[in-house]
């Protein structure tokens, strides 16, 4: 069952358990009596129940029940999931209290609404309503996705004031007698809809569906929904008429519906021609109009389905009121006309005309110009639209030949246009435009930042150029400069954006953007750049994490600079975008991978060869002590590590944020530890458990407090000394949260249980692999980790030879899937798959 908000309403009778929260409740019950058919009938009971949930943010229980309240002689309660039931939404349900004691045949219909009340302004209150037939099996009903948790906790909306949430429930409870006696629309309507559908199926053979197309339908559809033929019959007014009813009686129904008197109606029968086109063929005769609808349908419909398609011809007088249609002679031909505007590249319906078969097109040119709004003597060209499948057939009409000689007949379509000799147009004539329009298709555009959600859809032809597409997207987004739009194609196998965006004018047509082997996609991703895409070819984009000096926050920034810029230019640009401890502070740029610092960049190094797809770039302020190392000091690397799971050999696993530290000649470990504890702000009891070691090429040499540390470090080149560092051995506090995260995704059915052990082992080995957005939904996190698990499973079962040969395409797709997911660091891919190059 779905609500009007298109949310699935699901029962939760299997939840069990009670977590009661004190609240203030008020019940307002109103009962009325009516007399209907000399029978006393009890009106439905209505009730409002208010639940004030105090200390809401401190609730640790998964679910919470309100106190019990009574409506209509039955006991109810409200059930909420403060942190959502398998979704990142507040979940709310109405529950029949003490449902375990209900008889199997117990049933109760209730219409109810749920509201989360804004305590600041009523306009922010969220209210949703539904109805349900409660019974012993389905004793609760409600909204799994009532409102996003992020919105719930937004202080500006006032849902939580003094950490109190107000939930209001309104219930209309109906007894069986009241439903039966007064026919309440709720349950009755549901049952009636089911009965009507079943009845329609059973009685379908007794009825004919008559679809009536009018000039208005042609004008609305041609050039917007359709370009070929005259009308989409599925989008016109339809009537369900008994087969035994005469057509003349049906005309009376049409008169009431459209306001067209019967004597002013003339209906045309459609027919399918040998070239598979569908056209109005002839008007109905008076004899046919006297026949039953069913016989008329069988006479005109060779397909023998339950439909009859008609065109209603209605003529208007000078006062725009319906008048009697003109008498049709044997040599009269009804032609339909479309106008092609070369400058606007638009096609539209302009009307219909009766012509004599012996007449010539030249005789109606003036009339066509008037219909088009042109000067009466405008030079125009005429074309007959013959068919569009399998190929476009649209031939010029010789205005000097008669309509009969041009083989024109009732229902034919004539397209006309201005003839320009002094201007050039992209689609200079009707046939070229129809060829262009033939490739129109609806395309789905998604923001690259939200690759799972359609942002908007555009109907465009496959022959659109690159410039056409970005211009339409810019118009949709309200941007003045289409050149700042960058597009990325869709990967059908992974259902994700492809790793590489489309180069500026790198493809000729829209169709080239969508080719993905087989099938062709109808999805494109977009992003808005700070500079035109053309200029970006001479520019370099770098994603850099800036580590704040005074707090643990990391700000991810994108720096865009000319490719010939230096690291110093990058740091200068960063200074304009971040908060610094003081104005003249210096910054440095580091290359980080797997919790180690592999490089500290020289300020004069060019950025053209830096690659942030594989490496994480980190910027930070340079402490004053790091600038004054002195002739006998060392600037060393300091990393966190723990022992690996392999007990046979010592194996180090690094984690956390690495950093650099100045140590002085003759400085002991004990003295250095004091500075490290102050820098990291670690409590005394926890810091006392830490061990310290000099680590070289993965082998730790544990140190004592009186050891002189500088004597171990012989290398003085800080730019490449990542393989020698001071190691801080202690427990990785990230282990438990990572395991719990996977367990949560498995329990909520967002991640396969078989993937959990594989991912646990990998994520503990590579702690840098995280979902970038901490606020992302569990559904998305499960999808991302699922893509990662597929890649790991492949690498565990495939040889290097297979992966580089027959199965390389499979590997490429799996890697592309993982790269498209919002992991905070992709650098581990280069280490994980070193043998496969740039796959």
C-alpha positions in Angstrom: 0.0 0.0 0.0 1.3 3.5 -0.8 0.4 6.8 0.6 -0.2 10.0 -1.4 3.5 10.9 -0.7 4.5 7.7 -2.5 5.9 6.3 0.7 5.4 2.6 1.4 3.4 2.1 4.6 4.4 -1.2 6.2 3.2 -3.1 9.3 5.6 -3.8 12.1 3.7 -6.3 14.2 6.8 -8.5 14.6 8.8 -5.9 16.5 7.6 -6.8 20.0 9.0 -5.4 23.2 8.2 -2.2 25.1 10.2 0.9 25.7 7.9 3.4 27.4 8.7 7.0 27.7 6.8 9.4 30.0 4.8 12.0 28.2 2.0 14.4 28.4 -1.1 13.2 26.5 -4.5 14.6 25.9 -7.5 12.9 24.4 -10.4 14.7 22.9 -13.2 12.3 22.1 -16.4 13.3 20.4 -19.3 10.9 19.8 -22.4 11.8 17.8 -25.6 9.9 17.0 -27.5 10.0 13.8 -30.6 8.3 12.5 -30.4 6.7 9.1 -33.1 4.3 7.8 -34.7 4.2 11.2 -31.5 2.7 12.7 -29.3 4.2 15.4 -25.8 4.5 14.0 -22.8 5.5 16.0 -20.6 8.0 14.2 -16.8 7.5 14.2 -14.9 8.5 17.2 -12.3 11.1 16.7 -9.3 11.7 18.9 -6.1 13.7 19.2 -3.2 12.3 21.1 -0.1 14.5 21.9 3.1 12.8 23.0 5.9 15.0 24.4 9.2 13.0 24.3 11.7 14.6 26.6 15.5 14.1 26.4 15.0 12.9 22.8 18.7 13.1 21.7 19.7 10.9 24.7 17.5 8.0 23.8 19.5 4.9 23.1 16.7 2.5 22.4 16.0 1.5 18.8 12.3 1.9 19.2 10.0 3.6 21.6 6.3 3.2 22.5 4.0 5.9 23.9 1.6 5.3 26.7 -1.7 3.6 25.8 -4.7 5.8 25.0 -8.3 4.8 24.1 -10.3 5.7 21.0 -13.7 4.0 20.1 -13.4 1.6 23.0 -10.1 0.2 21.8 -6.5 0.8 23.1 -3.9 2.4 20.9 -0.3 3.5 21.2 2.3 5.3 19.0 5.5 3.6 18.0 8.6 5.5 16.8 12.1 4.6 15.8 14.2 7.6 16.9 17.1 6.7 14.6 15.0 5.2 11.8 13.9 1.7 11.0 16.6 0.6 8.4 16.5 4.1 6.9 18.0 7.5 7.8 14.5 8.8 8.5 12.3 9.1 11.6 9.9 6.1 11.5 6.4 6.5 13.1 3.5 3.9 13.3 0.1 3.6 15.0 -0.1 0.4 16.9 -3.0 -1.6 18.5 -2.1 -2.1 22.1 -2.3 -5.6 23.6 -2.6 -7.0 20.1 -1.5 -10.4 21.3 -4.9 -10.9 23.0 -7.0 -10.1 19.9 -9.2 -12.7 18.3 -8.2 -13.8 14.9 -11.4 -12.4 13.4 -10.9 -9.0 15.1 -10.8 -6.0 12.6 -11.0 -2.3 13.0 -10.8 0.5 10.3 -9.1 3.7 11.2 -8.2 6.8 9.4 -5.3 8.6 11.1 -2.6 11.3 10.7 0.8 11.6 12.3 2.5 15.0 12.9 5.9 16.1 14.1 5.1 19.5 15.5 7.4 22.5 14.9 7.5 24.4 18.2 8.7 27.6 16.4 6.3 27.9 13.4 3.4 25.8 12.3 4.4 26.0 8.7 7.4 23.7 9.4 5.2 21.0 11.1 5.3 17.7 9.1 1.9 16.0 8.8 1.0 12.8 6.9 -2.2 10.8 6.9 -3.3 7.4 5.8 -5.9 4.7 6.6 -5.7 1.0 7.4 -7.9 -2.0 8.2 -6.2 -3.1 11.5 -6.5 -6.8 12.3 -4.7 -9.4 14.4 -2.1 -10.0 11.8 -1.5 -6.3 10.9 -1.9 -4.6 14.1 0.3 -1.6 13.3 0.7 0.7 10.3 2.5 3.9 9.5 5.4 5.7 7.8 8.9 4.1 7.6 10.3 7.3 6.0 8.4 10.0 7.9 11.0 12.7 7.7 14.8 12.8 7.3 16.8 12.7 10.5 18.9 15.6 9.3 15.8 17.7 9.0 14.5 16.5 12.3 17.7 17.8 14.1 17.8 21.1 12.2 17.6 23.7 15.0 16.1 26.3 12.6 12.9 24.2 12.1 12.1 23.9 15.8 11.3 20.2 16.0 13.5 19.7 19.1 13.2 22.5 21.6 14.9 21.9 25.0 15.5 18.4 23.6 11.8 17.7 23.5 10.0 16.3 20.5 6.2 16.7 20.1 4.4 14.0 18.2 0.7 14.4 17.5 -1.7 11.7 16.3 -5.3 12.2 15.1 -7.5 9.1 14.7 -10.9 8.6 13.2 -12.0 5.2 14.4 -14.9 3.5 12.5 -17.1 0.6 13.7 -18.4 -2.0 11.3 -21.9 -0.7 11.8 -21.0 2.9 11.1 -19.2 1.9 7.9 -22.1 -0.3 6.8 -24.8 2.3 7.6 -23.3 5.5 6.3 -21.0 4.1 3.7 -17.8 5.9 4.8 -15.6 6.7 1.9 -12.4 5.3 3.4 -12.9 1.5 3.5 -15.8 1.6 1.0 -13.7 3.5 -1.6 -10.8 1.0 -1.3 -13.2 -2.0 -1.7 -15.1 -0.2 -4.5 -11.8 0.4 -6.4 -10.9 -3.3 -6.2 -14.4 -4.3 -7.2 -14.5 -1.9 -10.1 -11.2 -3.2 -11.5 -12.4 -6.8 -11.3 -15.7 -5.8 -12.8 -14.0 -4.0 -15.6 -11.9 -7.0 -16.5 -14.9 -9.3 -16.3 -17.1 -7.0 -18.4 -14.4 -5.8 -20.8 -16.0 -7.7 -23.7 -19.2 -5.8 -23.2 -17.7 -2.3 -23.8 -15.8 -0.3 -26.4 -13.2 2.4 -25.5 -13.7 5.3 -27.9 -10.8 7.7 -28.1 -11.7 11.1 -29.6 -9.0 13.3 -31.0 -9.7 17.0 -31.8 -7.8 19.9 -33.3 -6.9 20.9 -29.8 -5.1 17.6 -29.2 -3.1 17.9 -32.4 -2.1 21.5 -31.5 -0.9 20.5 -28.0 1.0 17.3 -29.1 2.7 18.1 -32.4 6.1 19.6 -31.9 6.1 18.7 -28.2 5.2 15.1 -27.6 5.2 14.0 -31.2 6.7 15.1 -34.5 5.3 12.5 -36.9 1.7 11.6 -37.6 -1.1 13.6 -36.0 -1.8 12.4 -32.5 -1.0 10.0 -29.7 -4.4 8.4 -29.1 -3.4 7.4 -25.6 -3.3 11.1 -24.6 -6.8 12.1 -25.8 -10.2 12.0 -24.1 -11.5 8.4 -24.0 -15.0 7.1 -23.3 -16.1 3.6 -22.1 -19.3 2.8 -24.0 -21.5 -0.3 -23.9 -21.3 -2.2 -27.2 -25.1 -2.2 -27.5 -25.4 1.6 -27.2 -26.1 3.4 -30.5 -23.4 5.8 -31.7 -26.0 8.6 -31.8 -26.5 8.3 -28.1 -22.8 8.4 -27.6 -22.8 11.8 -29.6 -25.0 13.2 -26.9 -22.4 12.2 -24.3 -19.8 14.0 -26.4 -22.0 17.1 -26.5 -22.1 17.2 -22.8 -18.4 16.6 -22.4 -17.1 19.1 -25.0 -20.0 21.5 -25.3 -20.5 20.8 -29.0 -24.1 20.3 -30.1 -24.8 17.0 -31.8 -25.7 18.6 -35.1 -22.2 20.3 -35.3 -20.2 17.1 -34.8 -18.7 15.1 -37.6 -16.6 12.0 -36.7 -13.9 10.5 -39.0 -12.8 6.9 -38.8 -9.0 6.2 -38.7 -7.4 3.5 -40.8 -4.0 1.9 -41.0 -2.5 2.2 -44.4 -0.2 -0.2 -46.3 2.9 1.8 -45.3 1.9 1.4 -41.6 0.8 5.0 -41.1 -2.4 5.8 -39.3 -4.7 8.5 -40.8 -8.3 9.8 -40.6 -9.8 8.1 -43.7 -13.4 9.1 -44.1 -16.3 10.6 -42.2 -18.9 8.3 -40.6 -22.2 7.9 -42.5 -25.6 8.5 -40.9 -26.3 4.8 -41.3 -23.1 4.0 -39.3 -24.0 6.5 -36.6 -27.3 4.7 -36.1 -25.5 1.4 -35.5 -24.5 0.0 -32.1 -21.0 1.0 -31.0 -19.8 -2.6 -30.9 -20.7 -3.3 -34.5 -19.1 0.0 -35.6 -15.9 -1.0 -33.8 -15.7 -4.4 -35.5 -16.4 -2.8 -38.9 -13.5 -0.3 -38.6 -11.0 -2.1 -36.5 -9.2 -5.0 -38.1 -7.1 -5.6 -35.0 -10.2 -6.6 -33.1 -9.3 -4.9 -29.9 -11.7 -3.1 -27.6 -10.9 0.4 -29.0 -12.3 2.7 -31.6 -10.2 5.8 -32.6 -12.0 8.8 -34.0 -11.3 12.3 -35.2 -13.9 14.9 -34.2 -14.2 17.6 -36.9 -15.6 20.8 -35.5 -15.8 24.1 -37.4 -16.1 27.5 -35.7 -17.8 30.6 -36.9 -16.6 34.2 -36.7 -17.8 34.3 -33.1 -15.7 31.1 -32.4 -18.8 29.1 -31.7 -19.4 25.7 -33.3 -21.2 25.7 -36.7 -22.4 22.9 -39.0 -19.5 21.2 -40.9 -19.4 21.9 -44.6 -20.9 19.4 -47.0 -18.3 17.0 -48.2 -18.3 16.2 -51.9 -16.7 13.1 -53.5 -13.8 15.1 -54.8 -13.1 16.9 -51.5 -9.9 15.9 -49.7 -9.2 16.7 -46.0 -5.5 17.7 -45.5 -3.8 18.4 -42.2 -1.0 21.1 -42.1 2.1 21.5 -40.0 4.4 24.6 -40.1 8.2 24.3 -39.8 9.9 27.4 -38.5 13.5 27.4 -39.7 14.8 30.1 -37.4 13.3 28.6 -34.2 13.7 25.0 -35.4 10.2 24.2 -34.3 7.3 22.3 -35.8 3.6 23.0 -35.0 0.1 22.2 -36.1 -1.7 25.1 -37.8 -4.9 23.5 -39.0 -6.8 21.5 -41.7 -8.3 22.4 -45.1 -10.7 20.8 -47.5 -9.2 21.0 -51.1 -10.6 19.8 -54.4 -8.7 16.8 -55.9 -8.5 18.7 -59.2 -7.2 21.8 -57.5 -3.5 22.8 -57.1 -1.4 23.7 -54.1 -0.6 27.1 -55.6 -4.3 27.9 -55.0 -4.1 27.6 -51.2 -0.7 29.3 -50.7 -2.3 32.6 -49.6 -4.5 30.8 -47.1 -1.6 28.8 -45.7 0.4 32.1 -45.2 -2.6 33.5 -43.3 -2.7 30.4 -41.1 1.0 30.7 -40.4 0.9 34.5 -39.7 3.0 35.3 -42.8 2.6 37.9 -45.4 0.0 36.7 -48.0 2.6 36.7 -50.7 5.3 34.9 -48.7 7.1 32.2 -50.8 6.7 28.8 -49.2 7.6 25.3 -49.9 5.3 22.3 -49.4 6.2 18.7 -48.4 4.2 15.6 -47.9 4.9 13.7 -44.7 4.6 10.1 -45.9 6.2 8.0 -43.1 9.0 7.9 -40.6 9.7 4.2 -40.1 12.0 2.6 -41.0 13.2 5.7 -42.8 12.0 9.2 -43.1 9.9 9.8 -46.3 9.0 13.4 -46.8 8.8 14.5 -50.4 8.4 18.0 -51.9 5.0 18.8 -53.4 4.9 20.4 -56.9 2.6 23.3 -56.5 1.7 23.2 -60.2 0.4 19.7 -60.1 -3.1 18.8 -58.9 -3.6 17.2 -55.6 -4.8 14.1 -57.4 -1.7 14.0 -59.5 0.4 14.3 -56.3 -1.5 11.3 -55.0 -2.8 13.2 -51.9 -5.9 11.8 -50.2 -8.0 12.2 -47.0 -5.9 12.4 -43.8 -2.6 13.2 -45.6 -0.2 15.6 -43.8 1.4 18.5 -45.6 4.3 20.4 -44.0 5.3 23.8 -45.2 8.0 26.4 -44.6 9.4 29.7 -45.8 11.9 29.4 -48.6 15.1 31.3 -47.8 17.9 31.7 -50.3 20.0 34.4 -48.6 20.4 32.6 -45.2 21.9 29.3 -44.1 20.2 27.1 -41.5 21.2 24.0 -39.7 18.1 22.2 -40.9 17.2 24.1 -44.0 14.1 22.1 -45.0 11.3 19.9 -43.5 13.0 16.6 -44.4 16.2 17.5 -42.7 14.4 18.7 -39.6 12.2 15.6 -39.4 15.4 13.5 -39.7 16.7 15.5 -36.8 13.5 15.2 -34.8 13.3 11.5 -35.4 16.1 11.0 -32.9 14.4 12.8 -30.1 14.6 11.0 -26.8 14.2 11.7 -23.1 17.5 11.8 -21.2 18.1 11.7 -17.5 20.6 14.1 -16.0 22.2 13.5 -12.6 24.5 15.6 -10.5 28.0 14.0 -10.3 27.8 14.7 -6.6 24.6 12.6 -6.3 25.0 9.9 -8.9 22.0 7.8 -7.8 19.3 10.5 -8.2 17.8 12.1 -11.3 18.1 15.8 -11.1 16.0 16.5 -14.2 15.1 15.1 -17.6 15.4 16.7 -21.0 14.0 15.7 -24.3 16.6 16.1 -27.0 17.5 14.7 -30.4 20.4 12.3 -30.7 21.9 14.6 -33.3 22.4 17.4 -30.8 26.0 18.6 -30.8 28.1 18.9 -27.7 27.4 22.6 -27.5 23.6 22.0 -27.8 23.6 19.6 -24.9 25.6 21.8 -22.5 23.5 24.8 -23.5 20.2 23.0 -22.6 21.7 21.8 -19.3 22.8 25.3 -18.5 19.3 26.6 -19.2 17.8 24.0 -16.9 20.2 25.0 -14.1 19.8 28.7 -14.7 23.5 29.2 -15.6 24.6 32.0 -17.9 27.8 30.3 -19.1 27.3 26.8 -20.6 31.0 26.3 -21.0 31.3 25.7 -17.3 29.3 22.5 -17.6 31.3 19.3 -17.6 29.6 16.0 -18.6 30.4 12.5 -17.6 29.0 9.4 -19.4 27.2 6.5 -17.7 28.6 3.0 -17.2 25.7 0.6 -17.8 27.5 -2.4 -16.2 28.3 -0.6 -12.9 25.3 1.8 -13.0 27.8 4.5 -12.0 29.5 7.5 -13.7 32.5 6.5 -15.9 35.9 7.5 -14.4 36.7 10.0 -17.1 34.5 13.0 -18.1 33.8 13.9 -21.7 36.4 16.2 -23.1 35.4 19.6 -24.3 33.8 19.0 -27.8 35.4 15.6 -27.6 32.3 14.0 -29.3 30.3 15.2 -32.3 26.8 14.3 -31.3 24.8 13.4 -28.2 24.5 9.8 -29.5 28.3 9.6 -29.1 28.2 10.6 -25.5 25.8 7.7 -24.7 27.5 4.7 -26.3 28.5 2.2 -23.7 29.1 -0.9 -25.8 25.6 -2.4 -25.5 23.1 -1.2 -24.5 23.1 2.6 -25.1 22.6 4.6 -22.0 20.1 7.5 -21.5 21.9 8.9 -18.4 24.5 11.7 -18.3 26.1 13.3 -15.2 26.9 16.9 -14.9 29.0 19.2 -12.7 29.4 23.0 -12.7 33.1 24.2 -12.8 34.5 27.5 -11.6 36.1 28.2 -15.0 35.1 27.3 -18.6 35.9 23.7 -19.5 38.0 24.8 -22.5 40.3 26.8 -20.2 40.6 23.8 -17.9 42.8 22.0 -20.4 45.6 24.4 -19.4 44.6 24.1 -15.7 45.2 21.6 -13.0 42.6 20.5 -10.4 43.9 19.2 -7.1 41.9 18.0 -4.1 43.7 18.8 -0.9 42.8 18.1 2.7 43.7 21.0 4.9 44.4 20.0 8.5 43.5 22.7 11.0 46.2 23.6 13.5 44.0 24.1 16.5 41.4 21.3 16.0 40.9 17.9 14.4 38.8 19.1 11.5 39.9 18.4 8.0 38.6 20.6 5.2 38.6 19.1 1.7 39.3 21.8 -0.9 39.7 21.9 -4.7 42.5 24.1 -6.0 42.4 25.0 -9.7 45.5 26.6 -11.1 47.4 26.8 -14.4 49.4 23.6 -15.0 52.7 25.4 -14.9 52.0 26.6 -11.3 54.2 25.5 -8.4 53.4 24.1 -5.0 54.0 27.6 -3.6 51.2 28.8 -5.8 48.9 26.1 -4.4 49.7 27.0 -0.9 49.1 30.7 -1.6 45.7 29.8 -3.0 44.9 27.7 0.0 45.6 30.7 2.3 42.7 32.6 0.8 40.3 29.7 1.4 41.0 28.5 5.0 41.2 29.9 8.5 44.8 30.3 9.7 46.2 30.7 13.2 47.8 34.0 12.1 48.1 35.9 8.8 51.8 35.3 8.0 51.9 31.6 8.8 53.7 29.3 6.3 52.1 26.2 4.9 53.5 22.9 3.5 52.1 20.3 1.2 52.5 16.6 2.0 51.9 13.4 0.0 50.2 10.8 2.2 49.4 7.2 1.6 48.4 4.4 3.9 49.0 6.6 7.0 52.6 7.4 6.0 54.1 10.6 4.7 55.8 9.7 1.4 56.8 13.2 0.4 57.0 16.8 1.6 56.9 18.9 -1.5 59.4 21.6 -2.3 57.7 24.9 -2.8 59.2 25.3 -6.3 58.0 21.9 -7.6 55.6 22.0 -10.6 52.1 20.7 -10.0 51.6 19.4 -13.6 52.6 15.8 -12.6 50.8 15.6 -9.3 48.0 13.0 -9.3 45.3 13.2 -6.6 43.5 10.1 -7.9 46.1 7.8 -6.4 47.7 10.0 -3.6 46.2 12.0 -0.8 47.5 15.6 -0.6 47.6 17.2 2.8 48.3 20.8 3.6 49.1 22.1 7.1 50.6 25.0 8.9 54.4 24.8 9.7 55.1 25.2 13.4 57.9 27.6 14.2 60.1 24.9 15.7 60.0 23.0 12.4 61.6 26.0 10.7 64.6 26.2 13.1 65.9 22.6 13.0 69.5 23.8 13.4 72.7 22.1 12.2 72.3 19.2 14.7 68.6 18.6 14.6 66.4 16.2 12.7 62.9 16.7 11.2 61.6 13.1 11.5 58.4 11.3 10.6 56.1 10.0 13.4 53.5 7.3 12.6 51.0 5.4 14.7 51.2 1.6 14.4 49.9 -1.6 15.9 50.9 -5.3 15.7 49.4 -7.2 12.8 47.2 -10.3 13.2 50.0 -12.7 11.9 51.6 -14.2 15.0 54.3 -16.1 13.0 56.1 -12.9 12.0 56.1 -9.3 13.3 53.8 -7.3 11.0 53.2 -3.6 11.4 49.9 -2.0 10.5 49.9 1.8 10.4 46.8 3.9 11.2 45.8 7.4 12.1 47.3 10.7 11.0 51.1 10.8 10.5 53.0 13.9 11.3 56.6 15.3 11.4 58.5 16.4 14.5 61.8 18.2 15.2 64.1 16.3 17.5 67.4 17.7 18.8 70.8 16.3 19.4 71.2 14.4 22.6 67.4 14.6 23.2 66.1 11.5 24.9 62.9 9.6 24.2 61.5 10.7 27.6 61.9 14.4 26.6 60.3 13.8 23.2 57.4 11.9 24.7 56.4 15.0 26.7 56.2 17.1 23.5 54.3 14.3 21.6 51.7 14.0 24.4 51.2 17.7 24.4 50.8 17.8 20.6 48.3 15.0 20.5 46.6 15.9 23.8 46.4 12.2 24.9 45.3 11.6 28.5 47.9 10.4 30.9 46.4 7.0 31.6 46.1 6.2 27.9 49.5 7.6 27.0 51.1 5.4 29.7 50.1 2.4 27.6 51.9 3.5 24.5 55.2 2.0 23.3 57.8 3.8 21.2 60.1 2.3 18.5 62.5 3.4 15.8 61.1 1.7 12.7 63.3 1.1 9.6 62.0 -0.8 6.6 59.2 -2.2 8.6 61.3 -3.5 11.6 60.7 -1.9 15.0 63.5 -1.3 17.5 61.8 -0.5 20.8 63.2 2.4 22.8 63.6 3.3 26.4 63.0 6.7 27.9 66.7 7.4 28.3 67.6 6.4 24.7 68.9 9.2 22.5 66.6 9.2 19.5 68.5 11.3 17.0 71.4 8.8 16.9 69.0 6.4 15.1 68.2 8.7 12.3 71.1 9.0 9.8 69.1 10.3 6.9 68.5 14.0 6.9 66.5 14.3 3.6 63.0 14.8 5.0 61.6 14.7 1.4 62.2 10.9 1.0 62.6 9.5 4.5 59.3 7.8 4.8 60.9 4.3 5.5 62.5 5.5 8.8 60.2 6.9 11.4 59.4 7.1 15.1 56.6 4.6 15.7 53.9 5.1 18.3 52.5 1.7 19.1 49.0 1.6 20.7 45.6 0.2 19.9 43.7 1.4 16.8 40.6 2.9 18.3 39.0 2.8 14.8 38.8 -1.0 14.7 35.6 -1.4 16.8 33.7 1.4 14.9 34.6 -0.1 11.5 33.4 -3.6 12.6 30.2 -2.1 14.0 29.6 -0.2 10.9 29.7 -3.3 8.7 27.5 -5.2 11.2 24.9 -2.4 11.1 24.8 -2.5 7.3 24.4 -6.3 7.3 21.6 -6.2 9.9 19.7 -3.5 7.9 20.0 -5.6 4.7 22.1 -3.0 2.9 25.2 -5.3 2.8 25.5 -9.0 2.0 26.5 -11.0 5.1 29.1 -12.9 3.1 30.9 -9.6 2.3 31.4 -8.6 6.0 34.5 -10.9 6.8 36.3 -9.9 3.6 35.7 -6.2 4.1 36.6 -6.3 7.8 40.0 -7.8 7.0 40.6 -5.3 4.3 39.4 -2.1 6.1 41.5 -2.9 9.1 44.5 -3.3 6.8 43.6 -0.1 5.0 42.0 2.2 7.6 42.2 5.1 5.1 39.4 3.6 3.1 36.3 5.4 4.3 33.1 6.8 2.9 33.9 10.5 2.4 30.4 11.8 3.5 29.7 10.9 7.1 26.0 11.8 6.5 25.5 9.4 3.6 22.7 6.9 3.9 23.2 3.3 5.0 21.8 2.3 1.6 24.5 4.2 -0.2 27.3 3.0 2.2 26.1 -0.6 1.7 26.3 -0.1 -2.1 29.8 1.4 -2.0 31.1 -1.4 0.3 29.4 -4.0 -1.9 31.3 -2.6 -4.9 34.6 -2.9 -2.9 33.8 -6.5 -1.9 33.2 -7.5 -5.5 36.7 -6.1 -6.4 38.4 -7.8 -3.5 36.7 -11.1 -4.3 37.9 -10.8 -7.9 41.4 -10.1 -6.9 41.4 -13.1 -4.5 40.2 -15.5 -7.2 41.9 -14.3 -10.4 45.5 -14.7 -11.4 47.6 -11.8 -12.6 47.7 -13.3 -16.1 43.9 -13.6 -16.3 43.4 -10.1 -14.9 45.8 -8.6 -17.4 44.5 -10.6 -20.3 41.1 -12.3 -20.8 39.5 -10.7 -17.7 41.0 -7.3 -17.9 37.7 -5.7 -19.0 36.0 -7.2 -16.0 38.7 -5.8 -13.7 38.5 -2.4 -15.3 34.7 -2.3 -14.6 35.2 -3.4 -11.0 37.9 -0.7 -10.4 35.7 1.9 -12.1 32.8 1.0 -9.8 35.0 1.5 -6.7 36.4 4.8 -8.0 33.0 6.2 -8.5 32.0 5.5 -4.9 32.6 8.4 -2.5 35.6 6.9 -0.7 37.8 9.5 1.0 41.0 8.0 -0.4 41.6 6.1 -3.7 45.4 5.9 -3.3 45.3 2.4 -2.0 44.1 1.2 -5.4 47.5 1.9 -6.8 49.1 -0.3 -4.1 46.4 -3.0 -4.2 46.7 -3.5 -8.0 50.3 -2.5 -8.9 50.6 -5.1 -11.7 47.7 -3.8 -13.7 48.9 -0.4 -14.6 46.2 2.2 -15.0 43.3 -0.3 -14.9 
